[in-house]
Amino acid sequence: MRPSPTILHADLDAFYASVEQLLDPSLRGRPIAVGGGVVLAASYEAKRYGVSGGMAGWRAKQLCPQLTFVHGHFSDYQRIADRVMAVLDDFTPLVQRISIDEAFLDVSGSVHLFGPAEVIGEQIRSRVRAEIGLPISVGAARTKHLAKVASQVAKPDGMVVVHPGHERAFLDPLPVGLIWGIGPVTQKKLAERGIRTVGELAASPNDSLRALLGQVLGAKVSALAANEDERRVQPTGRASSVGAQSALGRRAATPDVIRPVLGHLADRVAGRLRAKHRAGRTVTVRVRFANMRAVTRSRTLPFAIATTLTLTEVAEALVHSALSDHAGERHISLLAISVSNLVDQPVLQLELPLAPAPPDDAIRPGSRLGATRWAVDQSVDAVRRRFGHAAVGYASIVLSEHASVPDAFRELAEHEL
């Protein structure tokens, strides 16, 4: 165990809205939302009125009549976030980026150069504000989970350091919703049992939590509430998998719901694979039901794939397999696709048509059908690079309701799984 807080969690505050206020100074200090029909992100000024991401635009306007909607500058988000990450890299090579706007740092080898964690955290905040113009909150602690909790408590635009010996005093009064993995549904379940604070969660018997929340989640939140977290900061390298997910609220588990969502996710994942000249053999899907219980299904193929339609078909078969194994579940709240077992695929090796096409013809990238799909995707990629992502796409994806959220925003929100 670390004798001092040497793990930092740095998290940009209301990142997308803050960038818009940075780009247009007239928006500073005003309640703004990125989006239109749907709120993609809200400034802290808007959040004070109850406006939040994912909310319908009309509802946000009801809560905050003076709310200003702005279109997102999606290309600027990645550029500016990368500048922030470059600042973090100046303090330690042990930086693990977990999303576009947040990262963990292990500064145990840097304290002799820059000072203790609290000094490093303040230097990071000062540099990000001075050099980039954005607010950033930093938490420092012995463990990754506690550092992340500390950064959430520090928001907006602050810093919290949790020293050994004060960890329980810091954690116990906090709401359970700050524990990683506890969402609104789980929080409600715990509240019904009289568990509202982290301290009450930590004092709850492990067996009862597993019975209430399931074996995996129950064990996880029990350990985190007790501040048991042995994970180390893993510097971000080349992704071992690529994935995307879509939260659905509560939707009927029917083919007309499932296929468009999977098509959209496959389009995002396959496009990102092709952009990096990569393909993968293992396809994994995750299905979360309305009761928040989740199941996964995987298939390892004999060939590495990176075409949108093939990935959609494989993922669809896996999802329906998961649903058939849980026939009592009628509604779903989330679907996710990831591709792993990645290999380089800068070009496509074609097969010689020496025999009739076998049943897995579409899965084999070098087959006539596989090569045709590859060629179509390459054309789609070329058009998008020149005219933007919305310029072309498969009709079932472009015309689905998921097109209401800009693809550029979804792409920024997705991460390597």
Phi, psi and omega in degrees: 000145181285136180281350180214163181285102181242007174253128179247146170238117181253128187221116179295140186275126178042057196306304186298316179293322179296323177295318178298320178290331176290317182288330180232093184302339179292345180270351184294136180079000182250150175288118180229158175223138174274126180132212182189273177295330177230139176283115178275327178198152182229146176285165179297328178297325178282324181298331179297337178267001181096005178286135182214162179298141181090351181282145176298142182301320182295324179292319178299320180292327175298314182291326184221087184302332181273010181296135177252125177268138178231148175280141184286139172264077192295325180293330179286331182301310182295317181299314183289320178297322178296327177294321178296316180297329177295326176296316180299321181297337180289343184260335181194146174282349182268076179242125178245103180279125183250353172197182183298330190236016178210153182201154171262149175228139170253112185253018182300330179267004184247350186295331179287343178265318189245349184105181182294174186304319182294327177289317178298316180301317180290326176295319177299312182298319181295317181291318180297321178292315185285318187272332186242329176093019182243149173278143179218137178256144184228135173242143180229136182196184178283330186237159180298314183297316181293325177296321179292318176300317181298322180291328177290321177293328182287342183291148356269146170056052180217186178216138177229129177246127179252111182272147173306141184096342178241009186294314181294320179297328178284313187285315193306319182280351186286151177292146183298338181298344178279349178287132180301122178105351179260109177261186183302320182293313179296322179299321179293318178301316181293320180298325178295339176261010179080017181253104183240338181246163179297323179298318178293325177292316180296330181275353182281139179300139181302319182299319181291325178291321178295321179293325183280318189250354185100158186301311187289306182294320180300315179294322182295309183290330177297316180293317181293323177296329178273006180062035175262104184209101184267003182296143177252159177289121181253111180307139183288122176242204179291134186298138176269350176203163179228134183211168176206154179219161179222120174280135188245358188076242175227110184231148176294138182278069182245156181303324182288345172268316189290312187296314178299322179294313179296324177298317178296314180295318179297322178299318180292311185292312181296321178298320179290325175297312182295324180297332179260008182056048181233162174210163184221152182263333185254122178252128179236135174243151176234130178240122175251128182275174184296334179275009177076001173287138183235147175228155177234152174222142181228155173217128176261120185270159176286347182229149175279134184240155175206023179258143188297310185294321180294317178297321177300314183294318179295316181295322180296318178297321179293319179297316180292330174296317179295319180292323180293333177280349180227063187298337180283347181272115184261345185228149178235154180238350180199144171231143179217148176231136169223151179236128180230193185058052190279148175223160175286139178216070181290332178223167179253124178274116182279153177263151172278128182284071184270349182214163177303147182296128177286172183300333182267029185304320183291329182286331181282109186302326184274358178288171181299314180291317180298318179293324177297316178297320179299316181296319178298314180296322178298322178293317177300315180300318182295317178296317181296321179298327184271321188243000180104159186296327184281356186291330183204155178176174177288137186302319182296337179269311184298323185269000180280165181294341181289347176287353179291337174261124183305137180298328180298323179290318179299320183295321178294324184284338180285156182216165178287128187264000000 
